[in-house]
Amino acid sequence: MTSSSKNSLKPYSGWTHRILSLLLFLFLFLPPFAFMPGSFKGQWIFTEYREVKLATITVLFWALATFFCFFCKDSKKQLLTITYKEPTFWFLCFLCGYSFLSTFWAMVPEAALYETAQWLTLTVMFLILSSLFTKESRLRDLALWTVVGAFFFVTAIGLTQTRFNISFLMPIPGTKFGSTFGAKNTCFLSLSSQFFLLCFLFWQALQRQKKLVTALLALVIFLEFIYTAISLSRTTYASLATGLLAFLLLWGITTRHWNVIVRAALIFFLILMVSGATIRLFNKRHWNYIHFRVTKSIIPLIKNPTTFLYSTARGQVILDTTKMVKDHPFGVGAANWMFNYPLYRSHLTKRAFNKKIQIQKVHNDYVQYLAELGLPGFLALLGLIIFQFKRLLFLIFKKSSYSDEDQKVLGLFLCCQLVAVCVMLFFSFYLEFPYRKLLFVFLLTLIYSTSGNGR
């Protein structure tokens, strides 16, 4: 945000600011922990992690939006500016509108309406949070700390479950430990979506010489490294590694202090080694899982990437989906890929396509959106992402009055976070889960409010 903007935009009054802060905190903190009770093998546990999170997001956001509309009327000018001039808002409006339009030709229109409702909530969320963060940077800082704080508790719960059984948390299949997200990628892709925001807060505390805060954030980074290492999620590994490489590259180009970059790379490598040693020391079983994943799955794909398309089930699903795209250039309808895929599948053709083995997602959001929303929806998603990179690179490399050092560094970390998200979009169904959609649009609001009021 520009210095002139800070002076020209009057902060909210005391009680308005306090209520906005409370509503914003609840909206961003509670969804990761929202789940409902159920029964599993005769034992009461917390289950149903998806819909209850969506319900929590929807109720809490519209409570925040209602308060904003009635008591923050002085933000009307800023809302109009975003509505008329902000490309990100129009990209989101297009995704929302085209999802609704696709209900008229979708095989299951209810699924398309379900997707449309989510995009509608998130589009309005971008509008309101961008206005709040632009007007008052304290609210943006609160949002950053809230999201990072929420995932500290998610990590703490997950790591506790690796050592001690938490009876009411269902274990994640394949890893034998539980999470408030209930599934491996659902948990760890969400965790990875805030990692570089955590790193920015660490850098900020270090620069301001807040020793206690710096030490605590360093501990959180270390714990999240360990938790991520035992995740067995190849997509998470790839996203964080790519984001870290982007950080080192951008930092090197902007500062030209390559000796500092080498030291930073060595520090990250040291953290990784210490994390690995800690896992090996305290839980050899998890170490064996990680070693198997890396040597038998990740390294062969790096050596020969074409094996992904032609020798894996996920690659075959992508190839099958290209046939669907040829038959439906305008898409089969939002959230309707899974209903159309049986007509095109060449994977497991000799087995019954029942609920047990039903393939619901492509494991590639770019391909999935191309199939569901056709070329228009795919270009809208691609254009939305490219525009964010253009905006961030302009902030990082251009010398201008509104980009002070903190803003540039935050822009750098946001760019790395966006790189990590793009990798997750390529290797997984990132946007399928409602809470990850929220994190994606939250990242867009941070980019808007950081880049000089959306320049």
C-alpha positions in Angstrom: 0.0 0.0 0.0 1.3 3.5 -0.8 2.3 5.9 1.8 -0.1 8.5 0.4 -2.9 5.9 0.5 -2.3 5.3 4.1 -2.7 9.0 4.8 -5.7 9.4 2.5 -7.7 6.4 3.9 -8.9 7.0 7.4 -8.7 4.0 9.7 -11.9 2.4 11.1 -13.1 3.7 14.4 -12.2 1.8 17.6 -15.3 -0.4 18.0 -15.7 -1.0 14.2 -12.0 -2.1 14.0 -12.4 -4.4 17.0 -15.5 -6.2 15.6 -13.9 -6.4 12.1 -10.8 -7.9 13.6 -12.8 -10.5 15.6 -14.9 -11.5 12.6 -11.8 -11.7 10.4 -10.0 -13.8 12.9 -12.9 -16.3 13.3 -13.3 -16.5 9.5 -9.7 -17.4 8.9 -8.9 -19.4 12.0 -11.8 -21.7 12.6 -12.3 -23.5 9.2 -9.2 -25.8 9.5 -10.6 -27.2 12.7 -14.2 -27.6 11.6 -15.4 -31.2 11.5 -18.4 -33.1 12.8 -18.8 -36.2 14.9 -19.5 -39.6 13.4 -19.0 -43.3 14.1 -16.2 -45.6 12.9 -16.0 -49.2 13.9 -18.2 -48.6 16.9 -16.2 -45.6 18.1 -17.2 -42.0 18.1 -14.8 -39.9 16.0 -14.7 -36.6 14.2 -15.4 -37.1 10.5 -16.8 -35.3 7.5 -14.1 -32.8 7.0 -15.2 -31.3 3.6 -18.7 -30.0 3.8 -18.6 -28.8 7.4 -15.5 -26.7 6.4 -17.4 -25.2 3.5 -20.4 -24.4 5.7 -18.1 -22.8 8.3 -16.4 -20.7 5.6 -19.8 -19.6 4.1 -21.5 -18.7 7.5 -18.5 -16.8 8.9 -17.7 -15.0 5.7 -21.2 -13.7 5.1 -21.4 -12.6 8.8 -18.2 -10.6 8.1 -19.7 -9.3 4.8 -23.0 -8.3 6.4 -21.1 -6.3 9.1 -18.9 -4.7 6.5 -21.9 -3.6 4.4 -23.8 -2.0 7.3 -20.9 -0.4 9.3 -18.1 0.3 6.8 -19.9 2.5 4.4 -16.9 4.8 4.1 -15.2 2.0 2.1 -17.7 2.4 -0.8 -15.3 4.3 -2.9 -12.6 1.7 -2.6 -15.1 -1.1 -3.4 -16.1 0.8 -6.6 -12.5 1.1 -7.6 -11.9 -2.6 -7.2 -15.2 -3.4 -9.0 -14.5 -1.2 -12.0 -10.7 -1.3 -12.4 -9.4 -4.5 -10.9 -8.7 -7.4 -13.4 -8.5 -10.0 -10.7 -12.1 -9.3 -9.7 -13.2 -9.6 -13.3 -11.4 -12.9 -13.8 -13.1 -14.3 -10.7 -16.5 -13.0 -11.9 -15.9 -14.8 -15.2 -15.2 -18.1 -13.5 -18.2 -17.6 -11.3 -20.5 -16.6 -14.2 -19.3 -19.3 -16.6 -19.7 -22.0 -13.9 -23.3 -20.9 -13.6 -23.8 -20.8 -17.4 -22.4 -24.3 -17.6 -25.4 -25.6 -15.6 -27.5 -25.4 -18.7 -25.5 -28.1 -20.5 -24.0 -30.0 -17.5 -25.0 -33.7 -17.0 -25.5 -32.9 -13.3 -26.5 -29.2 -13.0 -26.6 -29.4 -9.2 -22.8 -30.1 -9.1 -22.3 -27.0 -11.3 -24.4 -24.9 -9.0 -22.5 -26.2 -6.0 -19.3 -25.0 -7.7 -20.8 -21.7 -8.7 -21.9 -20.9 -5.1 -18.3 -21.4 -3.9 -16.9 -19.1 -6.5 -19.6 -16.5 -5.7 -18.6 -16.4 -2.1 -14.9 -16.2 -2.9 -15.4 -13.5 -5.5 -17.2 -11.3 -2.9 -14.5 -12.3 -0.4 -11.8 -10.9 -2.7 -13.8 -7.7 -3.0 -14.3 -7.1 0.7 -10.9 -8.3 2.0 -9.0 -6.4 -0.6 -10.9 -3.3 0.5 -10.2 -4.0 4.2 -6.5 -4.7 3.6 -6.0 -1.7 1.4 -7.7 0.7 3.9 -6.0 -0.7 7.0 -2.8 -2.7 6.8 -3.3 -3.8 10.4 -6.1 -6.0 9.2 -3.8 -7.6 6.6 -1.2 -8.3 9.2 -3.9 -9.8 11.5 -5.0 -12.0 8.6 -1.4 -13.2 8.0 -0.8 -14.1 11.6 -4.2 -15.8 11.9 -3.6 -18.1 9.0 -0.1 -18.9 10.1 -1.3 -19.5 13.7 -4.0 -21.8 12.6 -1.6 -24.0 10.8 0.8 -24.1 13.8 -2.0 -25.8 15.7 -2.8 -28.1 12.7 0.9 -29.1 12.7 1.0 -29.5 16.5 -2.1 -31.8 16.4 -0.7 -33.8 13.5 2.8 -34.3 15.1 1.1 -35.2 18.4 -0.8 -37.9 16.6 2.4 -39.4 15.3 3.5 -40.2 18.9 0.2 -40.6 20.8 -3.1 -41.9 19.6 -5.9 -39.3 19.5 -8.9 -41.6 19.5 -11.4 -39.1 18.0 -9.2 -38.2 15.0 -9.4 -40.7 12.1 -5.9 -41.7 10.9 -5.0 -40.5 7.4 -4.9 -43.6 5.1 -1.4 -44.7 4.5 0.3 -42.6 7.1 -1.4 -43.9 10.3 -1.7 -40.4 11.9 -4.7 -38.1 12.1 -5.4 -34.6 11.1 -8.1 -32.0 11.3 -8.3 -32.3 7.5 -8.9 -36.0 7.3 -6.8 -36.8 4.2 -3.2 -36.6 3.3 -3.2 -34.1 0.4 -6.1 -32.2 1.8 -4.0 -31.5 4.8 -0.5 -31.0 3.4 -1.4 -29.0 0.3 -3.3 -26.6 2.6 -0.2 -26.5 4.9 2.0 -25.7 2.0 -0.3 -22.8 0.9 0.9 -20.7 3.8 4.5 -21.8 4.3 6.0 -18.7 2.5 3.7 -16.4 4.4 5.2 -17.9 7.6 8.7 -17.3 6.1 7.9 -13.7 5.5 6.8 -13.2 9.1 10.0 -14.8 10.2 12.0 -12.4 8.0 10.0 -9.4 9.3 10.6 -10.4 13.0 14.3 -10.9 12.2 14.6 -7.5 10.6 12.8 -5.8 13.5 15.1 -7.6 16.0 12.3 -9.3 17.9 14.3 -12.1 19.2 11.6 -14.1 21.0 9.2 -13.9 18.0 12.0 -14.8 15.7 12.9 -17.9 17.8 9.3 -19.0 18.0 8.7 -18.6 14.2 12.0 -20.5 13.6 10.6 -23.4 15.7 7.3 -23.4 13.8 9.2 -23.5 10.5 11.2 -26.4 11.8 8.1 -28.3 13.0 6.3 -27.7 9.7 9.4 -29.1 7.8 9.2 -32.3 9.9 5.5 -32.6 9.5 5.8 -32.0 5.7 8.6 -34.6 5.5 6.5 -37.4 7.0 3.5 -36.5 4.8 4.6 -38.8 1.9 3.0 -36.2 -0.4 5.1 -35.9 -3.6 3.1 -32.9 -4.7 3.9 -31.1 -1.4 7.6 -32.0 -1.8 7.6 -30.6 -5.3 5.7 -27.4 -4.5 7.9 -26.4 -1.5 11.1 -27.3 -3.4 10.1 -25.2 -6.4 9.0 -22.3 -4.2 12.3 -22.4 -2.4 14.2 -22.4 -5.7 12.1 -19.5 -6.9 12.9 -17.6 -3.7 16.7 -18.1 -4.0 16.6 -17.1 -7.7 14.5 -13.9 -7.2 16.5 -12.9 -4.1 19.7 -13.4 -5.9 18.6 -11.3 -8.9 17.2 -8.5 -6.7 20.0 -8.2 -4.2 22.9 -9.5 -6.3 24.5 -10.8 -3.1 25.1 -14.3 -4.3 27.2 -15.1 -1.2 24.2 -14.4 0.9 22.1 -16.7 -1.3 24.6 -19.5 -0.9 24.5 -19.1 2.9 20.7 -19.1 2.8 20.6 -22.2 0.7 23.0 -23.9 3.1 20.7 -22.9 6.0 17.6 -24.4 4.3 19.7 -27.6 3.5 20.8 -27.8 7.1 17.1 -27.4 8.3 16.2 -30.2 5.9 19.0 -32.5 7.2 18.2 -31.8 10.8 14.5 -32.5 10.1 15.4 -35.8 8.4 17.7 -36.8 11.3 15.0 -36.0 13.8 12.5 -38.2 11.9 15.1 -41.0 11.6 15.9 -40.8 15.3 12.3 -40.7 16.7 10.3 -42.6 14.1 12.2 -45.0 11.8 9.0 -46.3 10.2 8.2 -42.8 8.8 11.8 -42.5 7.6 11.5 -45.8 5.7 8.3 -44.5 4.0 10.0 -41.3 3.0 13.0 -43.2 1.6 10.7 -45.5 -0.4 8.8 -42.5 -1.9 11.9 -40.7 -2.9 13.9 -43.6 -4.4 11.0 -45.5 -6.0 8.7 -42.7 -7.2 10.2 -39.2 -7.3 13.7 -39.9 -8.6 12.5 -42.2 -11.5 10.1 -39.4 -12.6 12.9 -36.8 -12.5 15.1 -39.0 -14.6 12.4 -39.7 -17.2 9.4 -37.3 -17.0 7.6 -38.9 -19.9 6.9 -41.9 -17.7 4.4 -39.8 -15.8 2.0 -39.6 -18.8 2.5 -43.1 -20.3 3.4 -45.3 -17.3 1.2 -44.0 -14.5 -2.5 -44.1 -13.8 -2.7 -40.3 -13.3 -1.0 -39.7 -16.6 -3.4 -42.0 -18.4 -6.4 -40.1 -16.9 -4.9 -36.9 -18.3 -4.6 -38.4 -21.7 -8.2 -39.7 -21.5 -9.4 -36.3 -20.6 -7.9 -34.8 -23.8 -10.5 -36.8 -25.7 -13.2 -35.3 -23.5 -11.9 -31.8 -24.3 -12.0 -32.5 -28.1 -15.7 -33.5 -27.8 -16.7 -30.6 -25.5 -14.6 -27.5 -26.3 -16.8 -25.4 -24.1 -16.6 -27.8 -21.2 -18.8 -30.5 -19.8 -20.0 -28.3 -16.9 -18.4 -27.1 -13.6 -17.7 -30.0 -11.3 -19.0 -32.5 -13.9 -15.7 -34.2 -15.0 -16.3 -37.2 -12.8 -19.7 -37.9 -14.3 -18.4 -37.8 -17.9 -15.1 -39.6 -17.4 -16.5 -43.2 -17.5 -17.2 -42.6 -21.2 -13.6 -41.9 -22.0 -11.6 -43.9 -19.5 -8.9 -46.4 -20.7 -7.7 -47.0 -17.1 -8.9 -50.1 -15.3 -11.3 -50.8 -18.1 -11.8 -54.4 -17.1 -13.0 -53.5 -13.6 -16.4 -52.3 -12.6 -16.6 -48.5 -12.3 -18.2 -48.4 -8.9 -18.0 -46.1 -5.9 -15.0 -48.0 -4.6 -12.7 -47.3 -7.5 -14.4 -44.3 -9.0 -11.9 -41.7 -10.2 -13.3 -38.3 -9.2 -10.5 -35.9 -10.1 -7.8 -35.5 -12.8 -5.0 -34.7 -10.3 -4.3 -31.6 -12.5 -6.5 -28.6 -12.1 -5.4 -27.0 -15.4 -6.6 -30.1 -17.3 -9.7 -30.4 -15.1 -10.8 -26.8 -15.7 -10.1 -27.2 -19.4 -12.4 -30.2 -19.4 -15.2 -28.7 -17.2 -15.2 -25.1 -18.3 -13.7 -25.5 -21.7 -11.3 -23.2 -23.3 -13.0 -20.0 -21.9 -12.7 -21.2 -18.3 -9.2 -22.5 -18.8 -8.0 -19.2 -20.3 -9.7 -17.3 -17.4 -7.8 -19.4 -14.8 -4.5 -19.1 -16.7 -5.0 -15.3 -17.2 -5.8 -14.9 -13.6 -2.5 -16.5 -12.6 -0.3 -14.8 -15.2 -1.7 -11.4 -14.1 -0.7 -12.1 -10.5 2.9 -12.9 -11.6 3.0 -9.8 -13.8 1.9 -7.7 -10.8 4.3 -9.3 -8.3 7.3 -9.1 -10.6 6.6 -5.4 -11.3 6.5 -4.8 -7.5 9.8 -6.7 -6.9 11.9 -5.2 -9.7 10.5 -1.8 -10.3 11.8 1.2 -8.3 8.8 3.3 -7.4 7.6 5.5 -4.6 5.0 3.1 -3.3 7.1 -0.1 -3.0 9.1 0.2 0.3 11.4 -2.6 1.4 8.8 -4.5 3.4 6.4 -4.4 0.5 9.0 -5.7 -1.9 10.0 -8.5 0.4 6.4 -9.5 1.0 5.9 -9.4 -2.8 8.9 -11.8 -3.2 7.5 -14.3 -0.7 4.0 -14.0 -2.2 5.5 -14.7 -5.6 7.2 -17.9 -4.2 3.9 -18.9 -2.6 2.1 -18.5 -5.9 4.8 -20.6 -7.6 4.2 -23.3 -5.0 0.4 -23.1 -5.6 0.9 -23.4 -9.4 2.9 -26.6 -8.9 0.1 -28.0 -6.7 -2.4 -27.0 -9.4 -0.4 -29.1 -11.9 0.0 -32.2 -9.8 -3.1 -32.4 -7.7 -6.8 -31.3 -7.5 -6.0 -28.2 -5.4 -9.1 -26.2 -6.2 -11.5 -29.1 -5.6 -11.4 -28.7 -1.9 -13.4 -25.6 -0.6 -10.8 -24.6 2.0 -8.0 -24.5 -0.5 -10.1 -22.3 -2.8 -10.3 -19.9 0.2 -6.5 -20.0 0.6 -6.0 -19.4 -3.1 -8.3 -16.3 -3.2 -6.8 -15.1 0.1 -3.4 -15.1 -1.6 -4.9 -13.0 -4.4 -6.2 -10.4 -1.9 -2.7 -10.2 -0.3 -1.2 -9.7 -3.8 -3.7 -6.9 -4.5 -3.2 -5.1 -1.2 0.6 -5.4 -1.3 1.2 -4.3 -4.8 0.6 -0.6 -4.3 -3.3 -0.7 -4.1 -3.4 -3.0 -7.1 -1.1 -1.3 -9.5 
